[in-house]
Structure formats: structure tokens, C-alpha cells
Amino acid sequence: MSTNTTWSITARARTAIDAPYSGNGVSEVTYSAEWTSGTGDNQADKCAQVIQVVGATANVDVDLRAMTDANGDALNGADLAALIIEVPVTASGAVTVKKSASNGAPVLNGNTDGIQLNAGGRMILIYPEDGGPALGASARQINVANAGAASVNVTITTWQRSS
């Protein structure tokens, strides 16, 4: 499967500074890259997206390599190029993403560390250089935990390199 993806992410904040200081403080961060199909830097040749249902006060392990592409084939990527996790604005509680206790993908530092995403939150991890976090038989899963009182549909998108 061929993948051609264009990324454009921009965040900007402007804050006024009170006396005795004057002027405005400006903080700006921009990331932009164009990716083509392949296995080198700024490339990916496998991609998939799933909507994972996570029950109320439950958690689910998601196997990134087992996610299927548009042809129904498991990705089985060798390394991670990008991972995006989106929590809908309708979520009733926080969702925590962490490395699975068993066969955890090396995207976070240990299976007790996690990133909490509130309703409408997104986690975007981008590894533009070839040789991103290695995925394999014993390093492939993330855990998604829902603290809310209702089920939530979490969207998980991954781009991977086959070698």
C-alpha cells in the first residue's frame, strides 16, 4: 500500500506582560513536513486507523502492528513513523494512554507512565527519521484507559515503516 501524507501542525500563544515590564510575550511553535511513500527519513509505507471503543472505567490494549490497512492486511511495521490518538469532545471523562504492561510499544517510558487526554484532546507523536521506536513481537501495544462513566470511541491512527 502506498502512503503519501502531508503534515501541518501550528500552535501559537500570545500573552501580555504586566508592569513593570512592557510589551507582549509571544511564543510560537511550528512543525511542518511532507512525507512520501517509503522507509527512509520523512517516509512511511504503512498506515491504518481504527476507532477503538473503550468501556466505562475500562481499559484496552491496542496492538499497533495488528491494525489493518485499507486492504485488510495487518501492518506488521518494523518501526513507528507517527501515532495520533484522538478523544472525542463528547467523552465523559479523561482517557489515559500508556505503554501496555505486556508487549508494550516503546512510545512511553514504562507501563506506569501515561498521558492523560481530556475530552477533545489529541496526542500526536511524530518520528520523522528512519529508525523511530522499533515495533516487534514483544514491543507493539499501547494501553488506552477510560476514566469516564460512559464508553468512548477513541480514534487511533498510525503510520509505520516496513523496514
Phi, psi and omega per residue, in radians:
M1 nan 2.340 3.139
S2 -1.641 2.428 -3.140
T3 -2.195 2.289 3.031
N4 -2.336 1.975 -3.014
T5 -2.202 2.420 3.023
T6 -1.971 2.240 3.135
W7 -1.880 2.428 3.002
S8 -2.637 1.929 -3.112
I9 -2.230 2.249 3.136
T10 -2.367 2.345 3.040
A11 -2.280 2.359 -3.133
R12 -2.502 2.381 3.103
A13 -2.332 2.475 3.116
R14 -2.276 2.207 -3.088
T15 -2.238 2.325 3.071
A16 -1.375 2.506 3.110
I17 -1.877 2.198 -3.087
D18 -1.390 2.828 3.102
A19 -1.001 2.573 0.219
P20 -1.430 0.096 3.116
Y21 -1.593 2.767 3.109
S22 -2.334 2.828 3.114
G23 1.705 -3.027 3.140
N24 -2.071 2.495 3.009
G25 -1.645 2.385 3.137
V26 -2.226 2.252 3.055
S27 -2.112 2.226 -3.113
E28 -2.458 2.335 3.104
V29 -2.255 2.330 3.123
T30 -2.377 2.368 3.022
Y31 -2.288 2.265 3.123
S32 -2.591 2.337 3.115
A33 -2.716 2.639 3.016
E34 -1.961 2.252 -3.132
W35 -1.886 2.526 3.059
T36 -2.095 3.029 -3.135
S37 -1.317 2.273 3.116
G38 2.725 -2.947 -3.071
T39 -2.135 0.198 -3.132
G40 -1.715 -2.856 3.099
D41 -1.023 2.439 -3.138
N42 0.944 0.645 3.101
Q43 -2.407 2.725 3.000
A44 -2.661 2.542 3.141
D45 -2.156 0.137 3.102
K46 -2.439 2.414 3.078
C47 -2.634 2.674 3.114
A48 -2.759 2.749 3.064
Q49 -2.462 2.371 3.063
V50 -2.298 2.669 2.956
I51 -1.867 1.905 -3.065
Q52 -1.665 2.104 3.068
V53 -1.432 2.190 3.096
V54 -2.072 2.074 -3.089
G55 -1.122 2.893 3.113
A56 -1.011 2.315 -3.126
T57 0.796 0.683 -3.124
A58 -2.165 3.030 3.049
N59 -2.464 2.733 -3.085
V60 -2.406 2.393 2.978
D61 -1.553 2.300 3.139
V62 -2.012 2.145 3.133
D63 -1.519 1.866 -3.087
L64 -1.111 -0.596 -3.137
R65 -1.305 -0.431 -3.115
A66 -1.502 -0.185 3.087
M67 -1.017 2.520 -3.046
T68 -1.855 2.534 3.132
D69 -1.433 -3.034 -3.099
A70 -1.093 -0.372 3.111
N71 -1.578 -0.042 -3.122
G72 1.498 0.168 3.140
D73 -1.611 2.428 3.068
A74 -1.112 2.459 -3.086
L75 -1.117 -0.872 -3.108
N76 0.871 0.705 -3.137
G77 -1.171 2.670 3.116
A78 -1.508 -0.574 3.062
D79 -2.581 2.773 -3.065
L80 -1.520 2.273 3.066
A81 -1.731 -0.658 3.121
A82 -2.829 2.658 3.101
L83 -2.495 2.198 3.095
I84 -2.176 2.238 3.099
I85 -2.146 2.213 -3.070
E86 -2.154 2.280 3.083
V87 -1.831 2.265 -3.111
P88 -1.170 2.679 3.131
V89 -1.125 -0.283 -3.128
T90 -1.513 -0.002 -3.123
A91 -1.058 2.431 -3.102
S92 -1.551 -0.110 3.131
G93 -2.776 3.141 -3.110
A94 -1.298 2.624 3.046
V95 -2.034 2.304 3.116
T96 -1.944 2.306 3.110
V97 -1.939 2.260 3.116
K98 -2.611 3.003 3.067
K99 -1.212 2.360 3.120
S100 -1.161 2.597 3.137
A101 -1.157 -0.559 3.119
S102 -2.016 2.217 3.123
N103 1.041 0.685 -3.085
G104 -1.181 2.327 3.050
A105 -1.196 2.433 -3.062
P106 -1.384 0.956 3.123
V107 -1.788 -0.365 3.062
L108 -2.255 2.793 -2.993
N109 -1.553 1.337 3.113
G110 1.827 2.705 -3.055
N111 -1.444 0.011 3.054
T112 -1.769 -0.299 3.071
D113 -1.386 2.506 3.114
G114 -2.700 2.905 3.075
I115 -2.021 2.171 -3.135
Q116 -1.585 2.264 3.103
L117 -2.073 2.134 3.076
N118 -1.451 3.086 3.137
A119 -0.903 2.284 -3.120
G120 1.434 -0.017 -3.099
G121 -1.344 2.703 3.106
R122 -2.392 2.487 3.033
M123 -2.048 2.184 -3.126
I124 -2.197 2.038 3.087
L125 -2.006 2.192 -3.096
I126 -2.191 2.248 3.114
Y127 -2.141 1.516 -3.016
P128 -1.232 -0.488 -3.096
E129 -1.478 2.477 3.025
D130 -0.973 2.410 -3.107
G131 1.699 0.509 3.040
G132 -1.112 -3.019 -3.129
P133 -0.903 2.199 -3.094
A134 -1.232 2.364 3.044
L135 -1.917 2.452 3.137
G136 -2.833 -2.991 -3.086
A137 -1.028 -0.582 -3.112
S138 -1.889 0.175 -3.127
A139 -2.551 1.436 -3.023
R140 -2.626 -0.121 -2.997
Q141 -1.985 2.545 2.951
I142 -2.044 2.734 3.102
N143 -1.970 2.317 3.119
V144 -2.068 2.052 -3.084
A145 -2.001 2.330 -3.118
N146 -1.880 2.088 3.107
A147 -1.597 -0.037 -3.067
G148 -1.353 2.886 -3.128
A149 -1.489 0.005 3.115
A150 -2.416 2.740 3.085
S151 -1.038 2.685 3.128
V152 -2.373 2.480 3.093
N153 -1.722 1.806 -3.114
V154 -1.653 2.232 3.125
T155 -1.601 2.205 -3.136
I156 -2.116 2.147 3.118
T157 -2.143 2.370 3.131
T158 -2.390 2.464 2.977
W159 -2.028 2.361 -3.098
Q160 -2.355 2.805 3.033
R161 -1.897 2.422 -3.092
S162 -1.354 -0.309 3.100
S163 -2.690 nan nan
